[in-house]
Amino acid sequence: MKMRFLPLLMAGLVLTGSARASIQLIEFGEYGATAISAAIPDNNATGLARTKVLTGYDLYAPYIVTVSLKILGTGFGAYNGDYYADLRHVSADGTMTQLAVLLNRVGRSSTLGSGYSDNGFDVTLADSADDDIHNYRFALSGGHNNPITGALTGTWQPDGRTADPLQVLDTSMRITTLNSLGLGSPNGTWTLFVADAKAGGTGQLVEWKVTMQGVPEPSSASLLILGLAAVLARSRRCRI
């Protein structure tokens, strides 16, 4: 009985290894030892762009995409509600462009025309987070007029609003996501863009990192589950 069980157990182990081998993790940006302190031009739509080109990766999808972003004020600092930021991917052949809006004048609404007056971000942006970063004060305290102390931290959903930063409101449609950038090949040009859309106060981009975590293909996951189920079923029969 033990000898008959062993091949099935080994088959289950092979399936496990195969499924894990197909998962890629990609990280890029300017962070840690390569962190920067790049000034974000005040009240200037040209903003600041940082670009990375990826080559040599297999055509593999989908990926779960997250972005870590650290923006700190200089001098007395800019309002968090001043900033607009997005992440753009242009495919290696130049035929496809995808965009995810990360920040768009957080807190700006019909009653808060300048957005939130807090100073700085040290956040992770992920589609799977619980709360929209545009309304982070409300998520933290239940009110839009309650300032926070220091830079905003934690994990938040990206803003997603593509409306003009001079016109955007909390009610504007959220039509971009980060994970949509992970549906194709990771190769190509990735650009983080940050702009300060309102005069008064200045800030700098300190760190940014894009993480792309591959997920198992459904076929691999299904084979893994079936293989393990077969092992467990055989094990039960062998013990009877």
C-alpha positions as CSV (number, residue, x, y, z in Angstrom):
1,M,0.0,0.0,0.0
2,K,2.8,2.4,0.9
3,M,4.5,1.8,-2.4
4,R,1.3,2.4,-4.4
5,F,0.8,5.7,-2.5
6,L,4.3,7.0,-3.1
7,P,4.0,7.7,-6.9
8,L,0.8,9.7,-6.3
9,L,2.5,11.7,-3.6
10,M,5.4,12.5,-5.8
11,A,3.0,13.5,-8.6
12,G,1.5,15.9,-6.2
13,L,4.9,17.4,-5.3
14,V,5.8,17.8,-9.0
15,L,2.5,19.7,-9.6
16,T,3.3,21.9,-6.7
17,G,6.7,22.8,-7.9
18,S,5.5,23.4,-11.4
19,A,2.8,25.8,-10.4
20,R,5.2,27.8,-8.2
21,A,7.9,27.9,-10.9
22,S,5.5,29.7,-13.2
23,I,5.0,32.7,-10.9
24,Q,7.2,35.7,-11.5
25,L,7.9,38.6,-9.2
26,I,9.1,41.9,-10.7
27,E,10.2,45.0,-8.8
28,F,11.5,48.2,-10.2
29,G,11.7,51.9,-9.4
30,E,14.0,54.1,-7.2
31,Y,13.9,53.0,-3.6
32,G,16.2,51.9,-0.8
33,A,19.8,52.4,-1.9
34,T,18.6,54.0,-5.1
35,A,16.1,56.4,-3.5
36,I,16.0,60.0,-4.9
37,S,15.0,63.4,-3.7
38,A,13.7,64.9,-6.9
39,A,11.8,68.2,-6.7
40,I,8.2,68.3,-8.0
41,P,7.8,71.7,-9.8
42,D,5.2,73.8,-8.0
43,N,2.0,74.6,-9.9
44,N,3.4,73.2,-13.1
45,A,1.5,70.7,-15.3
46,T,4.8,69.4,-16.8
47,G,5.5,67.8,-13.5
48,L,8.2,65.2,-12.8
49,A,8.6,61.9,-14.8
50,R,10.7,58.9,-13.9
51,T,11.0,56.1,-16.4
52,K,12.2,52.5,-16.3
53,V,12.4,50.2,-19.3
54,L,11.9,46.4,-18.8
55,T,13.2,43.9,-21.3
56,G,13.8,40.1,-21.4
57,Y,10.7,39.0,-19.4
58,D,8.5,36.2,-20.6
59,L,5.1,37.0,-22.0
60,Y,3.3,36.2,-18.8
61,A,0.1,37.4,-17.3
62,P,-1.8,38.3,-15.2
63,Y,0.1,40.3,-12.5
64,I,-1.1,41.9,-9.4
65,V,0.4,45.4,-9.6
66,T,1.1,47.6,-6.5
67,V,3.0,50.9,-6.2
68,S,4.8,52.3,-3.2
69,L,5.1,56.0,-3.2
70,K,6.9,58.4,-0.8
71,I,6.4,62.2,-1.3
72,L,7.6,64.6,1.3
73,G,7.2,68.3,1.6
74,T,10.1,70.8,1.4
75,G,10.1,74.0,3.3
76,F,6.6,74.2,4.8
77,G,5.4,71.6,2.3
78,A,2.6,71.4,-0.2
79,Y,-0.9,70.2,0.4
80,N,-1.5,66.5,-0.3
81,G,-4.5,67.9,-2.2
82,D,-2.1,69.6,-4.7
83,Y,-0.7,66.4,-6.2
84,Y,-1.6,64.4,-9.3
85,A,0.3,61.1,-10.0
86,D,-0.1,58.3,-12.5
87,L,1.7,55.2,-13.7
88,R,1.8,54.6,-17.5
89,H,3.0,51.5,-19.4
90,V,3.8,51.5,-23.1
91,S,4.3,48.1,-24.6
92,A,7.7,47.2,-26.1
93,D,6.4,47.5,-29.6
94,G,4.7,50.8,-28.9
95,T,1.2,49.6,-29.9
96,M,-0.5,49.7,-26.5
97,T,-0.6,52.3,-23.7
98,Q,-2.2,51.8,-20.3
99,L,-2.6,54.2,-17.5
100,A,-3.5,54.0,-13.8
101,V,-4.2,57.2,-11.9
102,L,-2.6,57.0,-8.4
103,L,-3.4,60.4,-7.0
104,N,-5.7,63.1,-8.2
105,R,-6.0,66.0,-5.8
106,V,-6.9,63.9,-2.8
107,G,-9.8,65.3,-0.7
108,R,-10.9,67.7,-3.4
109,S,-14.7,68.0,-3.4
110,S,-17.5,70.5,-3.9
111,T,-16.8,71.7,-0.4
112,L,-13.0,71.3,-0.2
113,G,-11.8,73.0,-3.4
114,S,-8.1,72.7,-2.4
115,G,-8.3,69.1,-1.2
116,Y,-6.7,67.8,2.0
117,S,-4.1,70.1,3.6
118,D,-2.0,67.3,5.1
119,N,1.7,67.1,4.2
120,G,3.2,64.0,2.6
121,F,2.6,60.4,1.5
122,D,4.4,57.2,2.4
123,V,1.9,54.8,1.1
124,T,1.3,51.6,-0.9
125,L,-1.4,51.7,-3.5
126,A,-3.2,48.4,-4.3
127,D,-6.5,47.6,-5.9
128,S,-7.2,45.1,-3.1
129,A,-7.0,47.8,-0.4
130,D,-10.2,48.6,1.6
131,D,-10.4,52.4,1.1
132,D,-10.0,54.9,-1.7
133,I,-7.0,57.2,-1.1
134,H,-9.0,60.2,-2.4
135,N,-11.1,60.2,0.8
136,Y,-8.5,59.0,3.3
137,R,-9.5,61.4,6.0
138,F,-13.0,60.2,6.0
139,A,-11.8,56.6,6.1
140,L,-9.6,57.3,9.1
141,S,-11.8,59.5,11.2
142,G,-15.2,59.7,9.6
143,G,-14.8,63.4,8.5
144,H,-13.1,65.3,5.8
145,N,-12.1,68.2,8.0
146,N,-10.0,66.2,10.4
147,P,-6.2,66.6,9.6
148,I,-3.7,63.8,10.2
149,T,-0.3,64.2,11.8
150,G,2.7,63.7,9.5
151,A,2.7,61.9,6.2
152,L,-0.1,59.6,5.3
153,T,0.9,55.9,5.6
154,G,-0.8,52.6,5.0
155,T,-2.2,50.7,2.0
156,W,-4.9,52.4,-0.1
157,Q,-6.8,51.9,-3.3
158,P,-5.4,54.2,-6.1
159,D,-7.5,57.3,-6.9
160,G,-8.5,56.1,-10.3
161,R,-10.1,59.4,-11.3
162,T,-9.1,60.6,-14.8
163,A,-10.9,64.0,-14.5
164,D,-8.9,67.1,-15.1
165,P,-7.0,67.8,-11.8
166,L,-8.4,71.4,-11.8
167,Q,-11.9,70.0,-12.0
168,V,-11.8,66.6,-10.2
169,L,-14.1,65.9,-7.3
170,D,-14.7,63.0,-5.0
171,T,-17.7,62.2,-7.1
172,S,-15.7,61.9,-10.3
173,M,-15.8,58.5,-11.9
174,R,-13.0,56.1,-11.0
175,I,-12.2,54.3,-14.3
176,T,-8.5,53.2,-14.0
177,T,-7.0,50.4,-12.0
178,L,-3.5,49.2,-11.3
179,N,-4.1,45.5,-12.1
180,S,-5.2,46.4,-15.6
181,L,-1.5,47.2,-16.2
182,G,-0.7,43.6,-15.4
183,L,-2.8,41.9,-18.0
184,G,0.0,41.7,-20.7
185,S,3.7,41.4,-21.1
186,P,5.7,43.5,-18.5
187,N,8.2,44.5,-21.1
188,G,8.2,48.1,-22.4
189,T,8.4,51.5,-20.9
190,W,7.0,52.3,-17.4
191,T,6.7,55.9,-16.4
192,L,5.7,57.4,-13.0
193,F,4.5,61.0,-13.4
194,V,3.9,63.3,-10.5
195,A,2.7,67.0,-10.7
196,D,1.8,69.7,-8.3
197,A,-1.4,71.3,-9.6
198,K,-1.7,74.2,-7.3
199,A,0.5,77.1,-6.3
200,G,1.9,77.3,-2.8
201,G,4.3,74.9,-1.0
202,T,6.6,72.4,-2.6
203,G,7.4,68.8,-2.3
204,Q,9.8,66.1,-3.6
205,L,9.6,62.5,-4.8
206,V,11.7,60.5,-2.4
207,E,11.0,56.9,-3.4
208,W,8.8,54.9,-5.7
209,K,8.6,51.2,-6.4
210,V,6.4,49.1,-8.7
211,T,5.8,45.5,-7.7
212,M,4.3,43.0,-10.1
213,Q,3.4,39.7,-8.6
214,G,2.5,37.0,-11.0
215,V,-0.4,34.7,-10.2
216,P,-0.8,31.1,-11.2
217,E,-2.5,30.4,-14.5
218,P,-5.9,28.8,-13.9
219,S,-4.8,25.6,-15.7
220,S,-1.8,25.2,-13.4
221,A,-3.9,26.0,-10.3
222,S,-6.6,23.5,-11.4
223,L,-4.0,20.8,-12.0
224,L,-2.4,21.4,-8.6
225,I,-5.8,21.1,-6.8
226,L,-6.7,18.0,-8.7
227,G,-3.3,16.4,-8.0
228,L,-3.5,17.1,-4.3
229,A,-7.1,15.8,-4.2
230,A,-6.1,12.6,-5.9
231,V,-3.3,12.2,-3.3
232,L,-5.6,12.7,-0.4
233,A,-8.3,10.4,-1.8
234,R,-5.7,7.6,-2.5
235,S,-4.3,8.1,1.0
236,R,-7.7,7.6,2.6
237,R,-8.3,4.4,0.6
238,C,-4.9,3.1,1.5
239,R,-5.6,3.5,5.2
240,I,-8.9,1.7,5.1
